[in-house]
Every structure is written in structure tokens, then in C-alpha cells.
Amino acid sequence: MVKSFLLNISSFFDKIQALWEGKSSLRIVSTVLVFCFIISSILSVLVINDVIHLGKFNNDFKNPFFSVEIVFTLLLITELLRLIFVLPQSVAKSVGKQFELLSLIFLRDGFKQFSHIDPAFTWSNIEESFIFMSIYGFGAIAVFTIIGFSHKLQKHIKLSQIEDDQEQFVYFKKLIGLFLLVAFAIVGYIDVTTFVFEGYYLHSFHTFFSILIFSDIVIVLVALRYTHNYYKIFRYSAFVLATILIRIALSVQPYYDVLIGVTAALFVLVLTLIYNYFLGLQPTKKEME
């Protein structure tokens, strides 16, 4: 009964993933992003020249670079969806995707500072924004570099050598993935309604990362059904801590957010190096016999 339910869930999840990752979907997403960038840029030009008035959004569009912030936020939303579909493939890949998102968020924050710069480009007006842009830019590069090394070093070892157990573990992760899709839709709905009726965007990436923390903990608990290997359980648990650090980085003030984000990326790199070392020391089946 349970296996049949998980099989149906897995099949449904695979269909949604195939739909999202298909070539036609990629083209649609790209077209929407380009269209939004052009439209928001045109709106900025019209607002700046007092041709139109956008009410509570008028001050935002008065800056000609606001369209950059809009399109980067939309790009982050699409990457957040990709993160959900990566989860069943590998917990390590999922954590890596979270850091990829963090690096893009840092870049978005850098562009956000750019949207606050006065078009006159006098140093007195751009000094503070320039400093923040530089910090976020180098923070994004640091996370990008560290996670790149972590990806290269990552060894994807099956949780269980029993094929049925490994398959069932993947099914459970797809079930969690479906719950994350529902959470993504709910958070998105709240953000959109707040934006339309109150005039500001919540940027609820921190909310979704809070949900990710709970989903990662569930994965650790489910993993205990299939293995008691200390190194694997410790690795999965440490990944949860990395997600918590990302969540904290998304909530604290500038400077500290970059520092915590880079520290979290270094934490995963050190974890990967140590895990690989101890993995090499574990006895093979022949040695155990």
C-alpha cells in the first residue's frame, strides 16, 4: 500500500519535473524574463519623464536601474524551483544548489544597490552603494568559488546498498519535494498579493529557507530507516546546519550576511574534505569478511 502510494507520488513528481525542465518551458521562462525586463525599463522611462504615474510604485520606477532588480528577483524564483527538483537526486546536490542560490542572492543584492545609485554618478551619492555592491560582489564570487571546489570533491555514495531501500529513500524525497512545491506556491501567493495590495515585495527567500530546514531534518530522520552509518548520518545532519547558516545569512544586516554566507560555504567544503578522508578509511566488504 505504502509502496504503491510512493510510486504514484514519484510518477507525479517526475511529470512536473519533466514539464518544468523541458525545452519549451526553458524558452518560455527566458522569454518572460526578457519581456519583464523590457517592460519595466520602459515603465521607468515613462515615470521619469512624468508621462505616467504608477501610484505607490512610482518612486521605485523613478530609478532607471530598478528593472535590473526586478528581473534578477524573477531569475532567483526560477532557480528556487530548480532547487526543489534537485532535492530527490542528491542531498549534497541540493545543498550545493542552496549555495548557488545564495551566491545569486548576493549578486541580486549588489544589483539592488545599483538601482539605488543616483544617475548623476557623483561619488558623494554612490559611495555607500558602491561599498555594498563590492562586498556583495566579492561575497558572491567567494561562495561561487568555494562551492565549485565542493562540487568537484563531492562523492555521491548511495545511502543503502540494498536497491529497494535506496529506491524507497528517493521516493520519500520526491514526496518531500511535492510538499515543498506546495509551500513554494503558498509563499509565492502571499508575496504577490502583498506586492499588489500593499506596494512592496517581501523577498521571502528567507521564509522558504526556513521551510527547507524542516524538510532537511525530515530527510535525516527518514535516512535512519535505511542506515545507521555514523558518517552518512553526520554528513546529512551537518548539511542541515549549513542550511540554517544560509537562513541566518538571509536575515542579518549587510556585511554580516556575506560573512556568514562565506563561512557556511567553507563549512561545507571542510565537511566534504573530512568526509572523503574518512570514507577512504572505511573497510571494504572483502576486508570486513
N, C-alpha and C positions, 0 to 999 in steps of 0.2 A: 504493500500500500504506500509506504513512505518512499520507496524507490520509484514507483510509478509517478508519484507526485513530483519528485525531484527531476525525473526525466522530462515531464511536461514543462516544468519551470525552466529547465535548461534549454529545451527546444524553443520556448517563447523568447527567452533572453537572446539566444543565437539569432533569431529572426530580427529582433530590434537592432542588434549589433550589426548584422549584415545590411540592414536598411540604412543605418547611420553612416557606416564606413564605405558604402557603395560609391562608385564614381559620380553618379548623378547627384547624390547628397553633397559630396565634396564641391561639386560645381555650384550647386545652389547656395551653399554656405559662403563660398568665395564671392559669388555674385551679390548676395545680400550685404556682405561686409563692404564691398566696393560701393554699392548703391547707398548704404547708410553714410559712408564717408563723404561721398559727393553731395548728398542732400544736406547733411549737417554743415558742410563747408559753405554751400550756397545760402543756407539759412543764416549763418554767421555774417556773410557779406551783406545780406538784406537787412539784418538787425543793426549792424554797424552803420549803415547808410540811412537808418531810420525809415526804411521802406515798409517794414512790418514790425509789429510788436508782439512778442511771444509771452506776455504776461509774466508769470513767476519764473519762466525760463530765460527771460530777456537778458539778465546780467551774465548768465553763463555763455550765451551765444554772442555776447559782445566781444569776447576774445576769439580771434580768428583761429587759434590753435585748439579750441575746445573739441573740435571734430576728431582730433587725434586721440584724445582721452576716451571719447565715445566708442570709436572703432576698436581700440585696444581692450576696453571692457567687454565688448561683444566677443572679441577673439578669446579672451580668458574664459568666457562662459562656454564656448565650444570645446576648449581644452578641458574644462571641468567635466563635460560629458564623456570625453575620451578617457579620462581617469576612471570613470565608473566601469567602462568596458575593459579596461586593462586589469582590474582587480581579480577576476577569475583566472587569468593567465598565470599570474605570479604575484605573491605578496611583495617580493623585492621590487618587481617592476612597478607595482602600484605605488610604493614608497618613492621610487625614482621619479614617477610621474608627478607626485605631490611636490617634489622639489623643483621639477621643471616648471610647474605652475607657480611656485614661489618666486623663481627667477623672473618669470613673465610678469608677475605682480609687481616686483621691484622695478622692472622696466616701465610698466604702466604708471607707477608712482612717479618715476622720472619724467615721463611724458606729461603727467598731470601737473608737475611743477612747471613744465614748459608752457602749459596752457595758461599759467598764471603770470607769465612774463609780459611786461609791457612791450608792445610792438616797437616802441622807440629804441629799445635795447640800450638804454643808458645803464652804466654799471651800478649806480645807486639803486636802480629799480630791479635789477636782475641778480644782485649779489647773493641774497638769501636763497632764491630759487636755484641759482647755479650751483651753490654748495650742496643743496639737497639732491639735485639732479646727478651730480658727480658721485655722491655717496650711494644713491640707489643704482646708478650705472655700474660702479665697481662692485657693489654687493651682488648684483645680478651676474656679473662675469665670474665672481668668486664661486657662487653656488653652481653656475653652469660648469665651471672647470672641475670642481670637487666631485660633483655628481657624474661627470663624464668619466673620471677615473674609477668611481664606484661601479658604474655600469660595466666597464672593461674587466674589473676584478670579480664581479658577481658570479658565483657558481650556483646555478639553479638545480638543486638537488630535490628529488621527489620527497614529499613528506613521508610517504609509506611505500615500501617495496611491493606491497600487495596491490595489484592493479585495481581491484574493486574498491578498496579503501581510498586510493588516490582519486579514482573517478568520482566517488561519492563526495569527497572533500571539494572537488571542483564544482559539483552540483550545488553544494551548500554555499559556496562563494558566489555563484550566479544568483541564488536566492537572495543573498545579502545585496547583490548588485541591483536587483529589482527594487528592493526597499530603498536603496539609495536613489534610484531613478524617481521614485515617488516623492522622496524628500526633496530632490532637486526641483521637481515640478512645483511643490508647495512653496519652497523658498523663493523660486522664480516668480510665482504668482504674487507673493507678498511684496517683493521688490518692485514689480511692475505697477501694482495698484498704489503703492506708496509714492512712486515716481509720478504717476499720472495725477493723483488727487492732492498730494502734498508738495510736489515740486522738487523733490530731491531723491537721489538714488542711494539705497542703503549700502551697496557694495558688500553684500552678505557672504563673501567668501569665508570669513571667519566663522559664520554660522554653519556653513557646510562642512568646514574642517572639524568643528565640534562634533557633528554627526559622524564624520569619518573616524574619530577617536573611538566612539562606541562600536562602530562596525568592525574596527581593527581588534578591539577587545573580544568581540564575539568570535572572530576568526581564530584568535589564540585559544579560546575555550573549546571551539569545535575541533581544533587541531589535536587537543588532548584525547579525543576519541580514537585517534589513529596512531599516535606515537607518544612515548614518554622520554624520547631522546632529549636530554637536557640542553644540548647545544642548539637544536632546532627550536625548542620552546623559548629559550633565552633570546634567540635571534628575532623571533616573531614578537616577543614582548618588548624588546628594545626598539623595534620598528614603531610600536605604539607610542613609546616615549618620544621618538623623532617627530611623529605626527603632532603630539602635544606641544613640542617646542615650536613647530611651524604655526600652530594655533596661537601660541603666545606672541610670536613674532608679528602676526597679523593684527594684534591688539594694542601693542605698546607704541610709544611715540617714536618719531624718527630718530635715527642713529641706533637706538636700542633694537629696533626691529631688524635692521640689517645685521647687527652684531649677533643677535640670537639666531637669525636665519643661517648665517655662515657657520656658526657654532654647531647647529643641528646637522648641517651638511657634513661637517668634519666628523661629527659623532658617527654618522652612518659609514663614512669612509673607514674610520678606525675599527668599527664593528665588523665591517666586511673583511678587512685585513686579518683581524684576530680570528674570526670565524673560519676563514680559509686556512689559517695556520693549524687550528685545532682539527679541522676536517681532514687535513693531511696526516694527522697523528692518530686518527681513529683506525682501529684494526679492521682489515677486510674480513669477508666471510671465511676465507681459507685460513687466515691467522686465528680466527676465533675457534675454528674446528681443531 
